[in-house]
Amino acid sequence: MKLITVAGPPSSGKTSVILKTIAALGLPKGSVGVVKFDSLTSFDYQRYDEQQIPNQTAFAGKICPDHFFVSNVEGAVEWGMKKGLSVLVTESAGLCNRCSPYVNGILSVCVIDNLSGVNTPRKIGPMLKYADIVVVTKGDVVSQAEREVFAFNIREVNASATVLFVNGITGQGAFMLARYWQDALDIQTLRDRNLRFTMPAAICSYCTGETLIGEMYQMGMVKRVEFDDA
């Protein structure tokens, strides 16, 4: 089974890109599945159900979504294997810009939209820097100059990534992305594989449910700002 990891900021068009790319693959119904990892809520399962795509949705809730993903992605692979899928796509939303859900050896796709601002690629961090492919959406509503500046800033952050422009409505560009998916590595498990980048620390008092503000309530790994004197 081929595993594809798709990540990106919320509402960047990840689900639309996945749907158009699955259609471009041309595989039999039910042979491509999706596991969506989100923070609080999602209605994307309805779009997958409409296309008869096997899918599961998992919510991190009060758990850090990045740690939640890593703790459950192996289970997602096992689910895909039991389903007899040819391709499994994990879709990660709600990740902070400090994080990256990518695994060594697994095709990793970052989806960002052209309307988020030309400097956005410099703000996203490891989620873009360690991606194999960067997919840019909503490029049809900006000028050619804006698209070129956006792509340039992507390459400043990740010079080795392939940059593709995909229209989530018409599907333009999805065929090329599907070609890369077809060449992805076949796996049976993720056990003993390494993440491409470390997860954030999650061992402070607020991680365990503390809500009171004040230095006396802050324990564990805490980072404080040194403000200039007035």
N, C-alpha and C positions, 0 to 999 in steps of 0.2 A: 504494500500500500504506500502511495506517495503522500507525504505530509507537507502542507503549505501553511506557513504562519503569516497571517495578515494582521497588521496593527496600524494604529493611527489615531489622531485626535478625534473626539466625538463629532459626529455629523460631517465627517470629511468625505463620506460616500463609500465607505468600505463595503457595506452590504450590496450596494448597487454594482460595484466593481466585481464582487464575487459572483453575483447572479449572472452578469453578462459574460464573465470569463467561463463559468460552468457551461453556459449555453454554447460558447465558442469551442469548448472541448469536444462537443458532439458525442459524449459517452452515453450509454444506455441509462434510462431513468433508474434512480436509486443506487447508482454506482459511485456517486459523489456525495459526500456528506459534509455537514458543517457543525462545529461546536462553537457557540458564541459565549464568550466570557464577558460579563458586564458588571457594573457596580450596583445599580439599584433596580432598574427596570428596562425592559426592551420589548418591542412589538415586532421585531424583525422575523420572529418565527412564523408570523403569518405570511410573510412574503416567501419564505422558504417552503412552507406548506403548500402555497398556491402552485409552486413549481414542482411539487412532489419530490422535494429534496430532503432526505433524512437529516434531522437536526436536533440538537439539544442546546438548551440555554441554561447557563449557570450564573448566579448572582453572588458577588463577593460580600455584599451587605456591609457589616462593620469591619470586615477583614480587609487589609491592604490588598487591592486588586492584583498587584504584581505578585505578591506572595501566593495569593489564591490561585492565580494562573499556574505558577510553577508546581504547586502542590497537587494540581488536578490534571495537568496536560498528559501525564502518562496514562491516567484513567481514560482520558478522551481517546488516546490511541488504541487502548484495549477495546473500547466501545466500537471504534471504527473497524477493527479487525474482526470482532464478533459479527458485525453487520455485513462483512464481506465487501467492504468498500474498496474501490480502486484508488480513489483520492479522498483525503480528509483535509478540510480546511479549518484551522482554528482562527477565529476572529476575536481579537482582543480590543475592547474599548474601556475607557475609564482609566487608562494607565497615565501616570504622571510623566512629565517630560524628562524626568531623571532616569526613567526605566526603559528596559528593552526586554521583550519576551522571546527573543530569538535564541535558537539552539544551534550549536556548531553542527554543520553538515546538513541542516534543514533549510530549504528555500524560504527566505524571509522577505516579506513585502511590506513596505511602509506606504500608506495612503495619506496624502495631504491635499488640501484643496487650494486652488489658486486665489481664492477670495480671502484667504486668511491673512494676507499681507506679504509683501515681498521679502520681509526679514524673518518670516516664520521659520524657514529651514534652519536658521542659525539659533533658534530658540528651543527646538524640539529635543536635541541631545541624542543619546544612544539609540533611541527608537528609529532615528533616521540614519545616524552615523554608521550603524552596524547592519543596515539592511542590504540585501543583495539587489533588490529592485525597488525603486521609488516611483510610485504611481501618482501622477498629478491629475486631479479632477477639476471640473468646472472651468477648464481653460477656454471654453467656448464663449465665456462671457467677459473675458478681459482681452486687451489688445495683444498683438504679437510681441510688442516690446516688453510688456509685462510678463508674458510667458517666458521670454528669453532671459530676463533678469531673474525670474523665479528659478528657472533651471540652472542658471549660473550659480546662484546662492546654494542650491542643492549640491552641486559639484564642489563647491568650496568646503562643504561639510563632509561629503562622502564622494571622493573622486572616483572610486572604483564601482559605484552602483550604476546600474542601468536605469535611465530615466525614461518613463513612458507616460504619454498623455492619453488618458482614457475618459471617454464620455459615458457617464453612468446612465444616461437616458437612451442614447442611440446605440451604445455599445462600440462606437468607433475606438479602435486601439485595443480592444479586448482580445482580438485574435492573436496579436503579437504576444500579449501576456500569457495567453493559453499555451503558446509554443514553449515558453519557459517552464510552465507548470508541467508539461509533458516530459520535460527533461529532468524533473526533480528526482531526488534519491528515493528508492524503494526501501522501506523500513518495516520492521515487525514490532519494535519496541524503542523507547527513548531511554531505557534504563542505562545508567552510567555515562550518558552523554552530558556535556557541559554547556551551560549558558554562555553566550558570547559576552555578557556583561553582568556584573554583580547586581543583586537586588539592593534596595535601600535598607538601612538599618531599621529595625522595628522593635526596639527594646526600651522604650521610654514609658513613663507612667501613663501618658495619654493613650498609648497603644493598648493598655490593659483596662481602660474605662474611666480614667480620671477626667473630671470636667472642670475642676476648680482652677482658676488662674492665679499664679503667684509662684515665686521661686521655691518656696517651702514644699510645694506640691510636685515639683519637677524632679524626677529621679531617672536614672538610667542614662542613655545616650542623648544628651541635650546639647544643642549648638546655639550659642548666643551671639548677637551682633554687638560689636563695640562701636557705640555711637560717639560722634564728636562732642566735646564739651561745649556748652552754650557760651 
